[in-house]
Amino acid sequence: MKLAVNGRMDAEHLAFARQLGVTDVVNGLPDCDLAKGYYDFHDLSLQKARIEDAGLTWSVLEGVPPEWCDKIKLGVPGRDEQIENWCRTLENMGAVGVPVLGYFFSLRNVGGNYGLRTSKSTRSRGGAIVTSFDYEQIRGTKQDYWKTPVPRDLELSDEDMWSNITYFLKAVVPVAEKAGVRMSLHPDDPPISPIGGIARVFRSHEALQRLVDIVPSDCNGLGFCQGTVSEMPGDVLDAIRYFGRRKKINYVHFRFVSGPVPSFSETFIDQGHVDPMESLLAYEEAGVDCPMIDDHVPRLSLDPEELHHPSRAYALGYMKALLDNVGRIGNGRAAS
């Protein structure tokens, strides 16, 4: 596994990552003209050069602006134009040499990158601040959750969403194959449905299996958010082994939570209900070798920045220590 970082791609953050032993970048969204509707070759090239000049490798572009793909997800008029632009992004990524595109099929929450949460001020160890979710607080509501806005009377069923993702994948995966870019879905976070009248189908191990079977291809895989998968019913270690052995895990969010839905909170890397070392041993056993990032880290008392550098340093240092020892422990188990 490769230690990776996400977040803002300015010189300070890239230097911080390199100093901590990071080798790869996940995310790395380039500055671009949102009105264009796709990532063009020039913007991608500049971003790749910025990352490489800092001594890092741009392994995954994760995220497409919500206004570039909302019609695709909702299955409404205009989705074919958005799909055409998505294909242009794939072609440009292939030309520049960025091998993985991470994407979400759930709608983007107005609250930003931490998924849909009901609290962003929950107290954790020593008063650190984490996000949390409780489905009972929003069950059955029809509110303005989504960016871009969705009409309050719009409802989409599981069948609607499966139809929309099938239409999308059949259109874009052949283009991804030609471009040499692996499409990688991030599961719905939180994995529970519906929210705001919209079904969230990627909420179980079985749903993720169904996704990769829609269009069988090396270019139809997963951005494996371990935190989200561990919020689902079932054993996350089983999911790691199942999808890892099938070469469907293209990058990992190494994230930990207090337990599965309907309610949970984020935790420090050493506090979640899943063991970090057992997780890495499962990836090792399954032959997974991909970038992994820290994710949704707590905010510390000396951590006023948006990027949470002290908390990230704690998580990344912990991850590096695990990575340095996973082979030794795995070999020891095999020998015994």
C-alpha positions as CSV (number, residue, x, y, z in Angstrom):
1,M,0.0,0.0,0.0
2,K,1.1,3.6,-0.7
3,L,0.7,6.4,1.8
4,A,-1.3,9.2,0.2
5,V,-2.7,12.6,1.0
6,N,-5.7,14.6,-0.1
7,G,-6.8,18.2,0.4
8,R,-5.6,21.5,-0.9
9,M,-2.7,21.2,-3.4
10,D,-0.8,24.3,-2.5
11,A,3.0,24.2,-2.0
12,E,2.8,24.1,1.8
13,H,0.4,21.2,2.0
14,L,2.4,19.2,-0.6
15,A,5.6,19.8,1.4
16,F,3.9,18.8,4.6
17,A,2.9,15.5,2.9
18,R,6.3,14.8,1.5
19,Q,7.9,15.5,4.9
20,L,5.7,12.9,6.5
21,G,6.8,10.2,4.0
22,V,3.7,10.4,1.8
23,T,4.3,9.3,-1.8
24,D,1.0,9.8,-3.6
25,V,-1.9,12.2,-4.0
26,V,-5.6,11.4,-4.0
27,N,-8.1,14.1,-5.0
28,G,-5.9,16.9,-6.3
29,L,-8.8,18.7,-8.0
30,P,-7.4,21.3,-10.4
31,D,-8.5,24.8,-10.7
32,C,-10.9,25.0,-13.6
33,D,-13.8,26.9,-15.2
34,L,-16.9,25.3,-13.8
35,A,-19.0,26.5,-16.8
36,K,-16.9,24.2,-19.1
37,G,-18.4,21.1,-17.6
38,Y,-15.3,18.9,-17.7
39,Y,-11.6,18.9,-16.7
40,D,-9.5,19.9,-19.7
41,F,-6.1,18.8,-20.7
42,H,-4.4,22.1,-19.8
43,D,-5.7,22.2,-16.2
44,L,-4.9,18.6,-15.6
45,S,-1.4,19.0,-16.9
46,L,-0.7,22.0,-14.7
47,Q,-2.0,20.2,-11.6
48,K,0.0,17.0,-12.4
49,A,3.2,19.1,-12.8
50,R,2.6,20.9,-9.5
51,I,2.2,17.6,-7.7
52,E,5.3,16.0,-9.4
53,D,7.4,19.1,-8.8
54,A,6.7,18.5,-5.1
55,G,8.1,15.0,-5.4
56,L,4.7,13.2,-5.3
57,T,2.7,11.1,-7.7
58,W,-0.9,12.0,-8.7
59,S,-2.6,8.6,-8.5
60,V,-6.3,9.5,-8.2
61,L,-8.5,12.4,-9.2
62,E,-11.4,12.1,-6.8
63,G,-14.5,14.1,-7.2
64,V,-16.5,15.8,-10.0
65,P,-18.3,19.1,-9.3
66,P,-21.9,18.4,-8.4
67,E,-23.2,20.7,-11.1
68,W,-21.4,18.5,-13.7
69,C,-23.2,15.3,-12.8
70,D,-26.4,16.0,-10.9
71,K,-28.6,15.3,-14.0
72,I,-26.8,12.0,-14.5
73,K,-27.6,10.9,-10.9
74,L,-31.2,12.1,-11.1
75,G,-31.8,10.7,-14.6
76,V,-33.3,14.0,-15.8
77,P,-33.0,15.8,-19.2
78,G,-29.5,17.1,-19.7
79,R,-27.8,13.9,-18.5
80,D,-26.5,12.9,-22.0
81,E,-24.7,16.2,-22.2
82,Q,-23.1,15.7,-18.8
83,I,-22.2,12.1,-19.8
84,E,-20.5,13.5,-22.9
85,N,-18.5,15.9,-20.8
86,W,-17.6,13.1,-18.3
87,C,-16.2,11.2,-21.2
88,R,-14.1,14.2,-22.2
89,T,-12.7,14.3,-18.6
90,L,-11.8,10.6,-18.9
91,E,-10.0,11.1,-22.3
92,N,-8.1,14.1,-20.9
93,M,-7.1,12.2,-17.8
94,G,-5.8,9.4,-20.0
95,A,-3.8,11.8,-22.1
96,V,-2.2,13.4,-19.1
97,G,-1.6,10.1,-17.3
98,V,-3.9,10.2,-14.2
99,P,-5.0,6.6,-13.9
100,V,-8.0,6.6,-11.5
101,L,-11.2,8.7,-11.3
102,G,-13.0,8.5,-8.0
103,Y,-16.7,9.5,-8.1
104,F,-19.8,9.6,-6.0
105,F,-23.3,8.6,-7.2
106,S,-25.0,10.0,-4.2
107,L,-25.9,13.7,-4.4
108,R,-23.5,16.1,-2.9
109,N,-24.5,17.4,0.5
110,V,-24.6,21.1,1.1
111,G,-22.4,20.5,4.1
112,G,-19.3,19.7,2.1
113,N,-16.9,16.8,1.9
114,Y,-17.7,14.9,5.2
115,G,-20.8,13.2,3.8
116,L,-24.2,14.0,5.3
117,R,-23.9,14.5,9.0
118,T,-26.4,15.6,11.7
119,S,-23.6,17.1,13.9
120,K,-20.2,18.6,13.2
121,S,-19.6,19.5,16.9
122,T,-19.6,16.1,18.6
123,R,-16.9,15.7,21.3
124,S,-14.4,12.9,21.2
125,R,-11.3,12.0,23.2
126,G,-10.0,14.9,25.2
127,G,-12.6,17.3,23.7
128,A,-11.5,16.8,20.1
129,I,-14.3,17.6,17.7
130,V,-15.7,15.1,15.2
131,T,-18.7,14.7,13.0
132,S,-21.6,12.3,13.7
133,F,-24.8,11.0,12.2
134,D,-28.2,9.9,13.6
135,Y,-30.7,8.8,11.1
136,E,-33.6,9.3,13.5
137,Q,-33.0,13.1,13.4
138,I,-33.7,13.2,9.6
139,R,-35.8,10.2,8.9
140,G,-38.7,11.1,6.6
141,T,-37.8,14.7,6.2
142,K,-37.9,16.7,2.9
143,Q,-35.3,19.4,3.3
144,D,-32.8,21.3,1.2
145,Y,-29.9,18.8,1.7
146,W,-28.4,18.8,-1.8
147,K,-26.0,20.8,-3.9
148,T,-27.2,21.4,-6.5
149,P,-30.7,21.9,-5.2
150,V,-33.3,19.2,-5.8
151,P,-37.1,20.0,-6.0
152,R,-38.7,19.3,-2.7
153,D,-41.3,17.0,-4.3
154,L,-38.8,14.9,-6.2
155,E,-38.5,11.3,-5.0
156,L,-36.3,8.5,-6.5
157,S,-36.6,4.9,-5.6
158,D,-33.9,2.2,-5.5
159,E,-35.1,1.1,-9.0
160,D,-34.7,4.6,-10.3
161,M,-31.2,4.9,-9.0
162,W,-30.1,1.5,-10.3
163,S,-31.5,2.4,-13.7
164,N,-29.6,5.7,-13.7
165,I,-26.2,4.1,-12.7
166,T,-26.6,1.4,-15.3
167,Y,-27.3,3.9,-18.0
168,F,-24.3,5.9,-16.9
169,L,-21.8,3.0,-16.6
170,K,-22.7,1.5,-20.0
171,A,-22.0,4.9,-21.6
172,V,-18.7,5.8,-19.8
173,V,-16.9,2.6,-19.0
174,P,-16.0,1.8,-22.7
175,V,-14.5,5.3,-22.9
176,A,-12.6,4.8,-19.6
177,E,-11.2,1.5,-21.0
178,K,-9.9,3.3,-24.1
179,A,-8.4,6.1,-22.0
180,G,-6.8,3.7,-19.5
181,V,-8.6,5.3,-16.5
182,R,-10.2,3.2,-13.8
183,M,-13.6,4.5,-12.6
184,S,-13.9,4.0,-8.9
185,L,-17.2,4.6,-7.0
186,H,-17.2,5.9,-3.4
187,P,-20.1,4.2,-1.5
188,D,-23.0,6.3,-0.1
189,D,-22.0,8.0,3.1
190,P,-24.0,7.4,5.3
191,P,-25.1,4.1,3.9
192,I,-28.8,4.4,4.7
193,S,-31.8,5.2,2.7
194,P,-33.8,7.3,1.8
195,I,-32.5,10.7,2.7
196,G,-34.5,13.8,1.6
197,G,-36.7,11.6,-0.7
198,I,-33.7,10.3,-2.7
199,A,-32.7,6.6,-2.5
200,R,-29.1,5.8,-1.7
201,V,-28.5,2.4,-3.2
202,F,-24.8,1.9,-2.4
203,R,-25.4,1.0,1.2
204,S,-24.4,-2.7,1.4
205,H,-21.7,-5.1,0.3
206,E,-24.2,-6.7,-2.0
207,A,-24.9,-3.4,-3.7
208,L,-21.2,-2.8,-4.3
209,Q,-20.9,-6.2,-5.8
210,R,-23.9,-5.5,-8.1
211,L,-22.2,-2.2,-9.2
212,V,-19.0,-3.9,-10.4
213,D,-21.0,-6.5,-12.2
214,I,-23.1,-4.1,-14.2
215,V,-20.3,-3.6,-16.7
216,P,-17.6,-6.2,-16.0
217,S,-14.3,-4.3,-16.6
218,D,-11.0,-3.5,-14.9
219,C,-12.2,0.1,-15.3
220,N,-15.3,-0.4,-13.2
221,G,-14.2,-0.6,-9.6
222,L,-14.3,1.1,-6.2
223,G,-12.8,3.9,-4.2
224,F,-12.9,1.8,-1.0
225,C,-13.9,4.1,1.8
226,Q,-13.3,1.8,4.7
227,G,-15.2,4.1,7.1
228,T,-18.3,4.0,5.0
229,V,-18.1,0.3,4.4
230,S,-17.7,-0.3,8.1
231,E,-20.9,1.7,8.7
232,M,-22.7,-0.9,6.6
233,P,-24.1,-4.2,8.0
234,G,-21.5,-7.0,7.7
235,D,-17.8,-7.4,8.3
236,V,-15.7,-4.8,6.6
237,L,-12.7,-7.2,6.6
238,D,-14.7,-9.7,4.5
239,A,-15.5,-6.9,2.1
240,I,-11.8,-6.0,1.9
241,R,-10.9,-9.5,1.0
242,Y,-13.8,-10.0,-1.4
243,F,-13.2,-6.9,-3.5
244,G,-9.5,-6.9,-3.1
245,R,-9.1,-10.4,-4.5
246,R,-11.2,-9.3,-7.5
247,K,-8.9,-6.3,-8.1
248,K,-11.8,-3.9,-7.6
249,I,-10.1,-1.6,-4.9
250,N,-8.3,1.2,-6.6
251,Y,-7.7,3.4,-3.6
252,V,-8.6,3.4,0.1
253,H,-10.0,6.0,2.6
254,F,-8.4,4.6,5.8
255,R,-11.1,6.0,8.1
256,F,-12.6,4.8,11.4
257,V,-16.0,5.2,13.0
258,S,-17.8,4.2,16.2
259,G,-20.1,1.6,14.6
260,P,-22.6,0.9,11.9
261,V,-25.7,2.9,10.9
262,P,-28.3,4.1,12.0
263,S,-26.0,6.2,14.2
264,F,-22.2,6.7,14.4
265,S,-19.5,9.2,15.0
266,E,-16.0,9.6,13.5
267,T,-13.1,8.5,15.7
268,F,-9.4,8.7,15.9
269,I,-7.6,6.0,13.9
270,D,-7.0,4.0,17.1
271,Q,-10.6,4.3,18.5
272,G,-12.9,2.8,15.9
273,H,-14.8,-0.5,16.0
274,V,-12.5,-2.0,13.4
275,D,-8.9,-2.8,14.2
276,P,-6.4,-0.8,12.0
277,M,-3.7,-3.5,11.8
278,E,-6.3,-6.3,11.0
279,S,-7.6,-4.0,8.2
280,L,-4.1,-3.7,6.7
281,L,-3.5,-7.4,7.0
282,A,-6.7,-8.0,5.1
283,Y,-5.6,-5.7,2.3
284,E,-2.2,-7.5,2.3
285,E,-3.8,-10.9,2.2
286,A,-6.1,-9.9,-0.7
287,G,-3.1,-8.5,-2.7
288,V,-4.3,-4.9,-2.6
289,D,-1.5,-2.4,-3.5
290,C,-3.0,1.1,-3.9
291,P,-2.9,4.6,-2.4
292,M,-4.5,5.1,1.0
293,I,-5.4,8.3,2.7
294,D,-6.3,9.5,6.2
295,D,-9.9,10.7,6.2
296,H,-12.3,12.7,8.3
297,V,-9.8,13.3,11.0
298,P,-10.9,14.9,14.3
299,R,-10.2,18.6,14.9
300,L,-7.8,19.1,17.7
301,S,-7.6,22.0,20.2
302,L,-4.5,23.3,18.4
303,D,-5.9,22.6,15.0
304,P,-7.6,25.8,13.7
305,E,-6.8,25.2,10.1
306,E,-9.2,23.8,7.5
307,L,-6.6,21.1,6.6
308,H,-6.2,20.0,10.3
309,H,-2.4,19.5,9.8
310,P,-1.7,18.3,13.4
311,S,-4.5,15.7,13.3
312,R,-3.5,14.6,9.9
313,A,0.1,14.2,11.0
314,Y,-1.1,11.9,13.9
315,A,-3.1,9.8,11.5
316,L,-0.5,9.6,8.7
317,G,2.3,8.7,11.3
318,Y,0.1,6.0,12.7
319,M,-0.6,4.7,9.1
320,K,3.1,4.7,8.2
321,A,3.9,2.7,11.3
322,L,1.3,0.2,10.4
323,L,2.5,0.0,6.8
324,D,6.1,-0.5,8.0
325,N,5.1,-3.5,10.1
326,V,2.2,-5.2,8.2
327,G,4.5,-7.3,6.1
328,R,6.5,-8.5,9.1
329,I,3.3,-9.4,11.0
330,G,1.7,-11.1,8.0
331,N,4.8,-13.2,7.4
332,G,5.0,-14.2,11.1
333,R,1.4,-15.4,11.0
334,A,2.0,-17.3,7.8
335,A,5.1,-19.0,9.4
336,S,3.1,-20.0,12.5
